[in-house]
Amino acid sequence: TPIHTRSERLLKKYCKKLGVELPEKPQEWKGEGQTNPFYCAMVEELDYYVGQMFDYLETTEDPRWPGHMLSENTYIIFTSDNGGMERMPGDNITDNYPLDRGKISAMEGGTRVPLIITGPGIDAGVESDVVINGLDFYPTILTLTGTPVPAGKKFDGCDISKLLKEDPTDSGLVKVDDGSVRDSMLWHFPNSIALESTIRIGDYKLVRNYDHVDNAYVTELELYRLYQTKNGKQVRVDIEEANNLAGAMPKKAKSMNAKLSGRLTEMKASYPYYNPHFKDALANKETVPSIQSFAKNGDVVEFFYQENGAKVVRAQLIYTLNGGGKVFDEEWFRKPASLMPSSKISATLPKGTTHYVINLIDENNFLVSYPDVDKATRNKNASPTALSVK
């Protein structure tokens, strides 16, 4: 998230407006809240260049449609892929107050983004509370541009062209494939620092935290009432996600959690595993299995493991076809490996495999990799610590 500006004039403008002074090392901005002059200057620059684009569309004739301007034949979607990044090590960027968290989170500060859509047939100046997300853009753009839907294509999002052109305030115009009105939306962020899944149904939002085991600071479920809908109008209640209702409304939390599980199962979602190398206390980490030996015969690899108290329930072959290349260029894939009698795992290497790793998952959801991931290379290419085909 590079936050910078090329305009010294704008930087000085916002230092004065915010009443702040630049530190000796501007890249280490420590100011709290929404006081970052670099951020403000960057936003004004973005606004200026977006304005130039609009001016060009409004003053340039469409060569395919003589007598008409490009703006008459152009749809513009102005949005973001996530909420604002609040901070990085040594750098406070901004604050999404009153929303909780920001980028790299499924809390409201990480998922709420600006959205402005303009174009032919879309009324100007209309504000909407209807919930949509970026997955809706693809099917919508196909409809707006008259582009045929690819054969057999199943969309994750909804076509919102009717919502835009008929009544942007009518949530009943947002429909899924079977024609029913979309009544829920979910976010699945099982990795990074988020480790959570969330589902929004009506006025309520449920958060499922995966990092709750032996963690006094995290509860498994959080339930928030973001709004209270009265006569079709949303009244703000707790978009700050400050009042966890999971304890007070256990039946609702359980019901929403079950619906979240069903949706994730339908998506064949992946989940995080526990790390046996976690330095603090973590139940059952001392019972994880271990690899004792392995052998390769042609494209078949076999691993022999020992259970140390926890049963191995499945295994995965992790492999790459382009190992040993430039840093960050490697692409890794996953396929199931077979659990065999006598504590053996068998897998067939796909054609072209250059490097591979085996993963064991035990009954307590701990993941053991062989070879183990090396700390020195975990943020670079993985092939130096993997098994090589050669």
TORDRENGU-896646 format. One record per residue: residue in one letter; x, y, z of N, C-alpha, C in turn. Coordinates in steps of 0.1 Angstrom, whole numbers, padded with zeros to 4 digits, always signed. Layout:
N
AXYZXYZXYZ/...
! end
This chain:
390
T+0009-0012+0000+0000+0000+0000+0009+0012+0000/P+0014+0016-0011+0023+0028-0012+0014+0041-0011/I+0016+0048+0000+0009+0061+0002+0019+0072-0001/H+0019+0079-0012+0028+0089-0015+0022+0100-0024/T+0029+0111-0025+0024+0121-0034+0036+0127-0042/R+0034+0131-0054+0044+0138-0062+0043+0153-0062/S+0033+0158-0054+0031+0172-0053+0035+0178-0040/E+0046+0185-0040+0050+0192-0027+0040+0203-0023/R+0034+0209-0033+0024+0219-0030+0012+0214-0023/L+0007+0202-0027-0004+0196-0020+0000+0191-0006/L+0012+0186-0005+0017+0181+0008+0017+0192+0018/K+0023+0204+0014+0023+0215+0023+0009+0221+0026/K+0000+0220+0016-0014+0225+0018-0020+0217+0029/Y-0018+0204+0029-0025+0195+0039-0018+0195+0052/C-0005+0197+0052+0002+0199+0065-0004+0211+0072/K-0006+0222+0065-0011+0234+0071-0026+0232+0075/K-0033+0226+0066-0048+0224+0069-0050+0215+0082/L-0041+0205+0083-0043+0195+0094-0035+0200+0107/G-0027+0210+0105-0019+0215+0116-0008+0205+0121/V-0002+0199+0111+0009+0189+0114+0022+0193+0108/E+0033+0187+0113+0046+0190+0107+0052+0176+0102/L+0059+0177+0091+0065+0164+0086+0077+0160+0095/P+0078+0147+0098+0090+0142+0106+0102+0142+0097/E+0114+0139+0103+0126+0139+0096+0126+0127+0085/K+0119+0116+0089+0117+0105+0080+0102+0104+0076/P+0098+0111+0066+0083+0111+0062+0077+0097+0060/Q+0086+0087+0056+0080+0074+0054+0076+0067+0067/E+0080+0073+0078+0076+0068+0091+0066+0077+0098/W+0055+0079+0092+0045+0088+0097+0038+0082+0109/K+0038+0089+0120+0033+0084+0133+0020+0091+0137/G+0015+0100+0130+0003+0107+0133-0009+0098+0135/E-0017+0100+0145-0029+0092+0147-0041+0097+0139/G-0051+0088+0137-0063+0092+0130-0061+0097+0116/Q-0070+0105+0111-0070+0109+0097-0062+0122+0096/T-0049+0121+0099-0041+0133+0099-0029+0132+0090/N-0029+0122+0081-0017+0119+0072-0018+0128+0060/P-0009+0138+0059-0010+0148+0048-0006+0141+0034/F+0002+0130+0035+0005+0123+0023-0008+0117+0017/Y-0015+0111+0026-0028+0104+0022-0038+0115+0016/C-0039+0126+0023-0048+0137+0018-0044+0142+0004/A-0031+0144+0002-0026+0149-0010-0028+0139-0021/M-0026+0126-0018-0028+0115-0028-0043+0115-0032/V-0052+0116-0023-0066+0116-0026-0070+0128-0035/E-0064+0140-0033-0067+0151-0041-0062+0149-0055/E-0050+0143-0056-0044+0140-0069-0053+0130-0077/L-0058+0120-0070-0066+0110-0076-0079+0117-0081/D-0085+0126-0073-0097+0133-0077-0094+0141-0089/Y-0083+0148-0090-0080+0156-0102-0079+0148-0114/Y-0072+0137-0114-0070+0129-0126-0083+0122-0130/V-0091+0118-0121-0104+0112-0124-0113+0123-0131/G-0112+0135-0126-0119+0146-0132-0114+0149-0146/Q-0101+0147-0149-0096+0149-0162-0102+0138-0172/M-0103+0126-0167-0109+0116-0175-0124+0119-0178/F-0131+0124-0168-0145+0127-0171-0146+0139-0181/D-0137+0148-0180-0137+0160-0189-0135+0155-0203/Y-0125+0145-0205-0122+0140-0218-0134+0133-0224/L-0141+0125-0216-0152+0117-0221-0164+0127-0225/E-0165+0138-0218-0176+0147-0221-0174+0156-0232/T-0161+0158-0236-0157+0167-0247-0152+0161-0259/T-0152+0147-0259-0146+0140-0271-0157+0132-0278/E-0158+0134-0291-0168+0128-0299-0165+0113-0300/D-0175+0104-0299-0173+0090-0301-0172+0087-0316/P-0160+0082-0320-0158+0080-0335-0167+0069-0340/R-0173+0061-0332-0182+0050-0337-0196+0055-0337/W-0199+0067-0332-0212+0072-0331-0212+0087-0333/P-0211+0091-0346-0209+0105-0349-0221+0114-0344/G-0217+0125-0338-0226+0134-0332-0229+0132-0318/H-0222+0122-0312-0224+0119-0298-0210+0119-0291/M-0210+0122-0278-0198+0122-0270-0195+0108-0264/L-0183+0106-0261-0179+0093-0255-0187+0091-0242/S-0190+0101-0235-0197+0100-0222-0211+0094-0223/E-0217+0095-0236-0230+0090-0238-0230+0075-0240/N-0218+0069-0241-0217+0055-0245-0207+0048-0235/T-0205+0054-0223-0195+0049-0214-0201+0047-0200/Y-0198+0036-0194-0202+0033-0180-0189+0034-0172/I-0190+0041-0161-0178+0043-0152-0182+0037-0138/I-0174+0028-0133-0175+0023-0120-0163+0028-0111/F-0166+0036-0101-0156+0041-0092-0157+0034-0079/T-0147+0026-0075-0148+0018-0063-0134+0014-0058/S-0134+0005-0049-0121+0001-0043-0122-0014-0040/D-0111-0021-0040-0111-0035-0037-0112-0039-0022/N-0109-0029-0014-0110-0031+0001-0111-0018+0008/G-0113-0018+0021-0113-0006+0029-0099-0001+0030/G-0098+0011+0036-0085+0018+0037-0075+0010+0046/M-0062+0010+0042-0052+0004+0050-0049+0014+0062/E-0051+0009+0074-0049+0018+0085-0035+0020+0089/R-0027+0009+0089-0013+0011+0093-0005-0001+0088/M+0008+0002+0087+0018-0008+0084+0029-0006+0095/P+0038-0016+0096+0049-0014+0106+0056-0001+0104/G+0056+0008+0114+0063+0020+0114+0056+0031+0106/D+0043+0029+0102+0037+0039+0094+0022+0038+0097/N+0016+0049+0102+0002+0051+0103-0004+0057+0091/I-0013+0051+0084-0017+0056+0071-0030+0064+0073/T-0040+0058+0078-0053+0066+0080-0061+0058+0091/D-0073+0062+0093-0082+0056+0103-0096+0055+0096/N-0102+0043+0097-0115+0042+0091-0126+0044+0100/Y-0123+0051+0111-0134+0055+0121-0146+0061+0114/P-0158+0056+0118-0161+0048+0130-0161+0033+0127/L-0157+0029+0115-0157+0015+0112-0145+0008+0119/D-0147-0005+0122-0136-0013+0128-0127-0019+0117/R-0114-0018+0120-0103-0024+0112-0103-0017+0098/G-0096-0024+0089-0094-0019+0075-0090-0030+0066/K-0081-0026+0056-0076-0036+0047-0070-0048+0054/I-0072-0060+0048-0068-0073+0054-0077-0077+0066/S-0089-0073+0065-0099-0077+0075-0113-0078+0069/A-0121-0087+0074-0135-0088+0070-0145-0080+0079/M-0139-0072+0088-0148-0063+0096-0152-0052+0087/E-0161-0043+0091-0167-0034+0082-0157-0024+0076/G-0147-0021+0084-0137-0012+0079-0129-0018+0067/G-0129-0031+0066-0122-0038+0055-0130-0041+0043/T-0143-0041+0045-0152-0045+0034-0161-0034+0028/R-0163-0023+0036-0171-0012+0030-0161-0003+0022/V-0166+0000+0010-0158+0008+0001-0167+0018-0006/P-0161+0029-0012-0169+0038-0020-0174+0031-0032/L-0186+0035-0037-0191+0030-0050-0199+0040-0057/I-0195+0045-0068-0202+0054-0077-0203+0048-0091/I-0215+0047-0096-0216+0041-0110-0224+0051-0118/T-0219+0054-0130-0226+0064-0139-0226+0058-0153/G-0235+0062-0161-0236+0058-0174-0250+0059-0180/P-0251+0056-0193-0264+0057-0200-0275+0050-0193/G-0286+0057-0190-0298+0050-0184-0298+0050-0169/I-0287+0055-0163-0286+0054-0148-0288+0069-0143/D-0299+0070-0135-0302+0083-0129-0291+0089-0120/A-0288+0101-0121-0278+0108-0113-0283+0112-0100/G-0274+0113-0090-0278+0118-0077-0286+0109-0068/V-0286+0096-0071-0294+0087-0063-0285+0079-0053/E-0289+0079-0041-0281+0072-0030-0289+0059-0027/S-0281+0048-0025-0287+0035-0022-0281+0029-0010/D-0289+0021-0003-0285+0013+0009-0284-0002+0005/V-0287-0005-0008-0287-0019-0012-0273-0024-0011/V-0272-0036-0006-0258-0042-0004-0254-0050-0017/I-0243-0046-0022-0237-0053-0034-0222-0054-0031/N-0215-0062-0040-0201-0062-0039-0194-0063-0053/G-0181-0064-0053-0174-0063-0065-0177-0075-0074/L-0181-0087-0069-0184-0098-0077-0196-0096-0086/D-0204-0085-0083-0216-0082-0091-0212-0075-0104/F-0200-0070-0105-0196-0062-0116-0196-0070-0129/Y-0190-0082-0129-0188-0090-0141-0201-0092-0148/P-0211-0099-0141-0223-0101-0149-0231-0089-0153/T-0229-0078-0145-0235-0065-0148-0229-0059-0160/I-0216-0059-0161-0210-0054-0173-0213-0061-0186/L-0215-0075-0185-0219-0082-0196-0233-0078-0201/T-0242-0075-0192-0255-0071-0196-0255-0057-0202/L-0248-0048-0195-0248-0034-0199-0241-0032-0213/T-0232-0041-0216-0225-0040-0229-0231-0050-0240/G-0241-0057-0236-0247-0066-0246-0238-0078-0249/T-0229-0082-0240-0220-0093-0242-0226-0106-0238/P-0226-0116-0247-0231-0129-0243-0224-0135-0231/V-0232-0142-0223-0226-0149-0212-0219-0161-0216/P-0207-0164-0212-0199-0176-0217-0207-0188-0213/A-0207-0198-0222-0214-0210-0220-0210-0217-0207/G-0220-0221-0199-0217-0229-0187-0212-0220-0176/K-0211-0207-0178-0206-0198-0167-0215-0197-0155/K-0210-0199-0143-0217-0197-0131-0211-0185-0124/F-0219-0175-0121-0214-0163-0115-0215-0164-0100/D-0204-0158-0094-0204-0157-0079-0213-0144-0075/G-0214-0135-0084-0221-0122-0081-0234-0122-0089/C-0242-0111-0087-0255-0109-0093-0254-0098-0104/D-0263-0099-0114-0264-0089-0124-0273-0077-0117/I-0267-0066-0115-0274-0055-0109-0278-0044-0119/S-0279-0047-0132-0282-0037-0142-0296-0032-0140/K-0306-0041-0136-0320-0036-0134-0320-0027-0121/L-0312-0030-0111-0311-0022-0099-0307-0008-0103/L-0296-0007-0112-0291+0006-0116-0301+0014-0125/K-0308+0007-0133-0316+0014-0143-0330+0016-0139/E-0335+0008-0130-0350+0009-0127-0352+0016-0113/D-0345+0011-0103-0347+0017-0090-0335+0012-0081/P-0325+0021-0080-0313+0017-0072-0316+0015-0057/T-0328+0018-0052-0331+0017-0038-0339+0004-0035/D-0342-0004-0046-0350-0016-0044-0342-0028-0044/S-0339-0034-0032-0331-0046-0030-0337-0058-0037/G-0350-0057-0040-0357-0069-0046-0353-0071-0061/L-0345-0061-0066-0341-0062-0080-0327-0070-0081/V-0321-0073-0070-0309-0080-0070-0312-0095-0068/K-0311-0103-0078-0315-0117-0078-0304-0127-0082/V-0304-0138-0075-0295-0149-0078-0299-0157-0090/D-0292-0167-0094-0295-0175-0106-0309-0181-0107/D-0314-0185-0095-0327-0192-0095-0339-0182-0095/G-0336-0169-0096-0346-0159-0096-0350-0153-0083/S-0345-0159-0072-0349-0154-0059-0340-0142-0055/V-0346-0134-0046-0339-0122-0042-0327-0126-0033/R-0315-0120-0035-0304-0123-0027-0306-0117-0013/D-0305-0125-0003-0308-0121+0011-0296-0122+0020/S-0284-0126+0014-0273-0127+0023-0260-0125+0014/M-0249-0122+0021-0236-0121+0015-0225-0125+0025/L-0215-0131+0019-0205-0136+0029-0191-0132+0024/W-0182-0132+0033-0168-0129+0031-0159-0140+0038/H-0150-0145+0030-0142-0156+0036-0127-0152+0035/F-0121-0150+0046-0107-0145+0047-0099-0154+0057/P-0096-0167+0053-0091-0177+0062-0076-0176+0064/N-0069-0166+0057-0054-0165+0058-0050-0152+0063/S-0037-0149+0062-0031-0136+0066-0033-0134+0081/I-0036-0122+0085-0039-0119+0099-0054-0119+0102/A-0062-0120+0091-0077-0120+0094-0082-0132+0100/L-0080-0144+0094-0084-0157+0100-0099-0156+0104/E-0108-0152+0095-0122-0151+0098-0130-0153+0086/S-0143-0156+0088-0153-0156+0078-0165-0149+0084/T-0172-0142+0075-0184-0134+0080-0196-0136+0070/I-0208-0135+0075-0220-0135+0067-0229-0124+0072/R-0235-0117+0062-0244-0107+0065-0258-0112+0060/I-0268-0112+0069-0281-0115+0066-0290-0105+0071/G-0297-0097+0062-0305-0086+0067-0297-0076+0075/D-0302-0073+0087-0296-0063+0095-0284-0068+0103/Y-0282-0081+0103-0272-0087+0112-0260-0092+0104/K-0249-0092+0111-0236-0098+0106-0230-0107+0116/L-0226-0119+0112-0219-0128+0121-0205-0129+0116/V-0196-0129+0126-0182-0131+0124-0177-0144+0130/R-0171-0153+0122-0165-0165+0128-0150-0164+0128/N-0144-0165+0140-0130-0163+0141-0123-0177+0142/Y-0113-0180+0134-0106-0193+0134-0095-0193+0144/D-0091-0181+0149-0079-0181+0158-0084-0179+0173/H-0094-0187+0177-0100-0185+0190-0094-0196+0200/V-0088-0206+0195-0084-0217+0204-0072-0212+0213/D-0073-0213+0226-0063-0209+0235-0059-0194+0233/N-0069-0186+0229-0066-0172+0226-0076-0164+0234/A-0072-0158+0245-0081-0151+0254-0087-0138+0248/Y-0080-0134+0237-0085-0121+0231-0095-0122+0220/V-0098-0135+0216-0106-0137+0205-0117-0147+0209/T-0130-0144+0205-0141-0153+0207-0144-0160+0194/E-0150-0172+0195-0152-0179+0182-0163-0172+0173/L-0173-0167+0179-0184-0160+0172-0187-0146+0177/E-0189-0137+0168-0193-0124+0171-0206-0121+0163/L-0216-0115+0169-0228-0111+0162-0231-0097+0164/Y-0234-0090+0153-0236-0075+0154-0249-0072+0146/R-0257-0063+0152-0268-0057+0145-0264-0044+0139/L-0261-0044+0126-0256-0032+0120-0267-0022+0118/Y-0279-0026+0115-0290-0017+0112-0303-0023+0118/Q-0313-0014+0119-0327-0018+0122-0335-0013+0110/T-0341-0022+0103-0349-0018+0091-0363-0015+0095/K-0368-0003+0092-0382+0001+0096-0388+0006+0083/N-0399+0000+0079-0407+0004+0067-0397+0005+0055/G-0388-0005+0054-0379-0005+0042-0368+0004+0043/K-0366+0011+0054-0355+0021+0056-0346+0016+0067/Q-0333+0017+0064-0323+0012+0073-0320+0023+0083/V-0320+0020+0096-0316+0029+0107-0304+0024+0113/R-0294+0032+0113-0280+0028+0118-0281+0024+0133/V-0275+0012+0136-0275+0007+0150-0261+0006+0155/D-0253-0003+0148-0240-0006+0153-0230-0010+0141/I-0228-0001+0132-0219-0003+0121-0204-0003+0126/E-0203+0002+0139-0189+0001+0145-0185-0012+0150/E-0195-0022+0150-0193-0035+0155-0187-0035+0169/A-0194-0027+0178-0189-0025+0191-0196-0034+0201/N-0209-0039+0198-0217-0046+0208-0219-0060+0203/N-0211-0069+0208-0212-0083+0204-0225-0090+0210/L-0234-0094+0202-0247-0100+0207-0247-0115+0207/A-0236-0121+0204-0235-0136+0203-0240-0143+0216/G-0236-0137+0227-0240-0143+0240-0255-0140+0243/A-0260-0129+0239-0274-0125+0242-0283-0131+0232/M-0279-0135+0220-0287-0141+0210-0281-0154+0204/P-0279-0164+0213-0272-0176+0209-0279-0183+0197/K-0292-0184+0197-0299-0191+0186-0297-0184+0173/K-0297-0171+0172-0295-0164+0160-0280-0166+0155/A-0271-0166+0165-0257-0168+0161-0255-0182+0156/K-0261-0192+0162-0260-0206+0158-0266-0208+0144/S-0278-0201+0142-0284-0203+0129-0276-0196+0118/M-0271-0184+0120-0263-0178+0110-0250-0185+0107/N-0244-0191+0118-0232-0199+0117-0234-0211+0108/A-0246-0217+0110-0249-0229+0102-0250-0225+0087/K-0257-0214+0084-0258-0209+0071-0245-0206+0065/L-0236-0200+0073-0222-0197+0068-0215-0210+0064/S-0216-0220+0073-0210-0233+0070-0215-0239+0057/G-0228-0238+0055-0234-0244+0043-0229-0237+0030/R-0228-0224+0031-0223-0216+0019-0209-0220+0016/L-0201-0220+0027-0186-0223+0025-0184-0237+0020/T-0193-0247+0024-0192-0261+0019-0195-0261+0004/E-0206-0253+0001-0210-0253-0014-0198-0247-0022/M-0191-0238-0017-0180-0231-0024-0167-0240-0024/K-0167-0251-0016-0155-0259-0014-0144-0251-0009/A-0147-0243+0002-0138-0233+0007-0126-0240+0015/S-0115-0234+0015-0104-0239+0023-0104-0232+0037/Y-0098-0238+0047-0098-0233+0060-0084-0233+0066/P-0081-0224+0075-0068-0224+0081-0065-0236+0090/Y-0053-0240+0092-0048-0251+0100-0040-0245+0112/Y-0039-0253+0122-0031-0250+0134-0016-0253+0131/N-0007-0245+0136+0007-0246+0134+0014-0252+0146/P+0019-0264+0144+0026-0271+0156+0038-0264+0161/H+0043-0254+0153+0055-0247+0157+0052-0234+0164/F+0039-0231+0166+0035-0219+0173+0042-0219+0187/K+0048-0207+0190+0057-0207+0201+0050-0207+0215/D+0037-0203+0215+0030-0202+0228+0022-0215+0230/A+0015-0216+0241+0007-0228+0244-0004-0230+0234/L-0006-0242+0230-0017-0245+0220-0020-0260+0222/A-0033-0263+0226-0037-0276+0229-0034-0286+0217/N-0029-0297+0220-0026-0308+0211-0015-0307+0201/K-0007-0296+0203+0004-0294+0193+0015-0305+0195/E+0015-0310+0207+0026-0320+0210+0022-0334+0205/T+0010-0336+0199+0006-0349+0195+0006-0350+0179/V+0011-0341+0172+0011-0341+0158+0019-0352+0152/P+0016-0357+0140+0024-0368+0134+0037-0363+0128/S+0045-0372+0125+0058-0368+0119+0062-0378+0107/I+0068-0373+0097+0073-0381+0086+0086-0388+0090/Q+0087-0401+0088+0098-0409+0091+0108-0411+0079/S+0102-0413+0067+0110-0415+0055+0101-0414+0043/F+0108-0413+0031+0100-0412+0019+0108-0419+0008/A+0101-0422-0003+0107-0428-0014+0100-0424-0027/K+0108-0424-0038+0102-0419-0051+0105-0430-0061/N+0095-0434-0068+0096-0445-0079+0089-0439-0091/G+0097-0434-0101+0091-0427-0112+0084-0415-0108/D+0071-0414-0112+0063-0403-0108+0055-0405-0095/V+0057-0417-0089+0050-0420-0076+0059-0417-0064/V+0054-0410-0055+0061-0407-0042+0054-0413-0031/E+0061-0419-0021+0055-0425-0009+0062-0419+0003/F+0054-0416+0013+0059-0411+0026+0054-0420+0037/F+0062-0423+0046+0059-0431+0058+0059-0422+0070/Y+0048-0423+0078+0047-0413+0089+0044-0421+0102/Q+0046-0414+0113+0043-0419+0126+0033-0410+0133/E+0022-0416+0139+0013-0409+0147+0018-0408+0161/N+0017-0396+0167+0022-0394+0180+0011-0390+0190/G-0001-0395+0188-0012-0393+0196-0024-0388+0189/A-0022-0381+0178-0034-0376+0170-0034-0384+0156/K-0046-0388+0152-0047-0396+0140-0046-0387+0128/V-0039-0392+0117-0038-0385+0105-0051-0387+0097/V-0058-0376+0093-0071-0378+0086-0071-0375+0071/R-0061-0368+0067-0059-0366+0052-0045-0361+0049/A-0042-0361+0036-0029-0356+0032-0030-0349+0019/Q-0021-0340+0016-0021-0332+0004-0007-0332-0002/L-0007-0333-0016+0006-0331-0023+0006-0316-0027/I+0016-0309-0024+0018-0295-0028+0029-0295-0038/Y+0027-0290-0050+0037-0291-0061+0037-0279-0070/T+0049-0277-0076+0050-0266-0086+0056-0271-0099/L+0053-0264-0109+0058-0268-0123+0070-0259-0127/N+0072-0248-0119+0083-0239-0123+0091-0235-0111/G+0095-0245-0103+0104-0242-0091+0118-0238-0095/G+0124-0230-0087+0138-0226-0089+0140-0214-0098/G+0129-0207-0101+0130-0196-0110+0132-0183-0102/K+0127-0172-0107+0128-0159-0101+0120-0159-0088/V+0124-0150-0079+0117-0149-0066+0103-0144-0069/F+0093-0151-0062+0079-0148-0063+0072-0152-0076/D+0080-0159-0085+0074-0163-0098+0068-0177-0097/E+0072-0185-0086+0067-0198-0085+0052-0199-0083/E+0045-0208-0089+0031-0210-0087+0029-0225-0082/W+0023-0226-0070+0021-0239-0064+0007-0244-0064/F+0005-0257-0066-0008-0263-0067-0010-0273-0056/R-0022-0277-0053-0025-0287-0043-0034-0298-0049/K-0032-0310-0045-0040-0321-0049-0040-0331-0037/P-0051-0339-0036-0052-0349-0025-0042-0360-0027/A-0036-0365-0016-0028-0376-0016-0035-0388-0009/S-0032-0400-0012-0039-0411-0006-0033-0417+0007/L-0042-0419+0017-0037-0425+0029-0038-0440+0027/M-0027-0447+0029-0026-0462+0026-0024-0469+0040/P-0026-0482+0040-0023-0490+0052-0008-0489+0056/S-0006-0492+0068+0008-0492+0074+0014-0478+0074/S+0006-0468+0077+0011-0455+0079+0018-0450+0067/K+0012-0452+0055+0019-0448+0043+0010-0438+0035/I+0016-0428+0029+0009-0419+0020+0015-0420+0006/S+0006-0421-0004+0010-0422-0018+0004-0411-0026/A+0012-0406-0036+0007-0396-0045+0015-0397-0058/T+0008-0393-0069+0014-0393-0082+0018-0379-0086/L+0030-0376-0089+0034-0363-0093+0029-0359-0107/P+0022-0348-0108+0017-0344-0122+0029-0342-0131/K+0026-0343-0144+0037-0342-0154+0042-0327-0153/G+0056-0326-0153+0062-0313-0153+0065-0308-0139/T+0062-0316-0129+0065-0312-0115+0080-0310-0113/T+0084-0299-0107+0098-0297-0104+0102-0298-0090/H+0092-0294-0081+0094-0295-0066+0081-0299-0060/Y+0082-0305-0048+0070-0309-0041+0072-0310-0026/V+0060-0309-0019+0060-0310-0004+0048-0319-0001/I+0048-0326+0010+0036-0334+0014+0031-0327+0027/N+0018-0326+0028+0011-0320+0040+0003-0332+0047/L+0004-0332+0060-0004-0341+0068-0013-0333+0076/I-0026-0336+0077-0035-0329+0086-0041-0339+0096/D-0040-0336+0109-0044-0346+0119-0058-0342+0124/E-0063-0351+0133-0077-0350+0137-0080-0337+0145/N-0069-0330+0149-0071-0318+0157-0069-0305+0148/N-0068-0308+0135-0066-0298+0124-0053-0291+0125/F-0043-0298+0129-0029-0294+0128-0023-0298+0114/L-0015-0289+0108-0009-0293+0096+0006-0294+0098/V+0011-0305+0093+0026-0308+0093+0031-0310+0079/S+0041-0302+0075+0046-0302+0062+0060-0310+0062/Y+0063-0317+0051+0076-0323+0049+0080-0321+0035/P+0092-0315+0033+0101-0309+0043+0094-0297+0050/D+0099-0293+0062+0093-0282+0069+0097-0269+0062/V+0088-0259+0064+0091-0246+0057+0102-0239+0065/D+0112-0234+0058+0124-0228+0063+0121-0213+0065/K+0123-0208+0077+0120-0194+0080+0128-0184+0071/A+0139-0188+0067+0147-0179+0058+0141-0178+0044/T+0133-0187+0040+0128-0187+0026+0112-0186+0026/R+0106-0185+0037+0091-0186+0037+0085-0174+0030/N+0092-0163+0029+0086-0151+0023+0092-0150+0009/K+0099-0160+0004+0104-0160-0010+0099-0172-0017/N+0108-0177-0026+0104-0190-0032+0104-0201-0022/A+0095-0211-0024+0094-0222-0015+0103-0234-0020/S+0107-0234-0033+0114-0245-0038+0127-0249-0031/P+0135-0239-0026+0147-0243-0019+0145-0252-0007/T+0134-0252-0001+0131-0261+0010+0122-0273+0007/A+0118-0273-0006+0110-0284-0010+0118-0296-0015/L+0112-0307-0018+0118-0319-0025+0119-0316-0040/S+0130-0319-0045+0133-0317-0060+0131-0330-0067/V+0125-0329-0079+0123-0341-0087+0136-0346-0093/K+0145-0337-0095+0158-0340-0101+0167-0347-0090/
! end
